[in-house]
Amino acid sequence: MRGHRQDLMPERKHLTMPILLALGSVYLVWGSTYLAIRITLESYPPLMTAGTRFIVAGVLLFGYLKLTGVPTPSGREWTASAVIGALLLLGGNGGVVYAEQWVSSGIAATVIATTPIWMVIFSHVFGKHSSRAEWIGVLIGFAGVALLCMRGELEAHPRGAAALVMASMFWSFGSAWSRHLPLPKGIMAGAAQMITGGMAMLAAGMLLGERPPETLSLRASLAVIYLIVFGSLVGFTSYLYLLQRVSPALATSYGYINPAVAVTLGIVLGGESFTAREFSAMAVILAGVVLVMFGSSRK
């Protein structure tokens, strides 16, 4: 009932300082992680590294919470955490890491910007009816993705394109479903999901034949540390905090900020390029996301 009331109440009444800080984290920090992921792939295998990153972050967070007296999750809560952790991390983040073997960080962030659009669809599945403006935003967003897939990196690397689209779907479905499962209270949910989801990513990497790297670069290793501290401990826990306190639409609103951050960093620091057509596609996608957000706030 509390979650239902939150969806109907004006978001501005909920914008406390902790929520604003959490939003700033997912807006800026997560925008930078796309380039960091690209750098880790210079030396590390994708899924095994991502899984290890989340397990380390989850164990550190779990240990801290236990020291502060937070109770250990029950068996039911661990099971729910494993389900959502697999969807968000193996399906969501794993798809991004896998795709960035071929696709630039800016393109990856642009496709993942469709997350709020998928959120409308999956929230509808779970009984949250969407407005006409939201559905129009969904159609516009998908048109932008179609434009992005024409004659570019995604057309040249269909595996990367499919992985990114599936990543958006898994992340959105997991985010919508998480509000209906018995997850641990507070930030312990993040620790449990990072541990279980990280284990799923590690197992998937091993099944796909990934092996630890023979040589390591300092640049890639620093990127892994950055992802553990900022991408996981700061960014992921901030996102889970938002899911528990604001509407799914606001929690996933990072989708229209991350691409601008990722594209800028990719061009300035990563030596990537972004064509006029790709900028146009990003504008169309973000227009759809903004319309989704507007439709949600009007309700």
ABEGO torsion letter per residue (X at the ends): XAAAAAAABBAAAABBAAAAAAAAAAAAAAAAAAAAAAAAAAABBAAAAAAAAAAAAAAAAAAAAAAAGBBBBBAAAAAAAAAAAAAAAAAAAAAAAAAAAABBAAAAAAAAAAAAAAAAAAAAAAGBBBBAAAAAAAAAAAAAAAAAABGBAAAABAAAAAAAAAAAAAAAAAAAAAAABBBBBEAAAAAAAAAAAAAAAAAAAAAAGBBBBABBBAAAAAAAAAAAAAAAAAAAAAAAAAAAABBAAAAAAAAAAAAAAAAAAAAAAAGBBBBAAAAAAAAAAAAAAAAAAAAAAAX
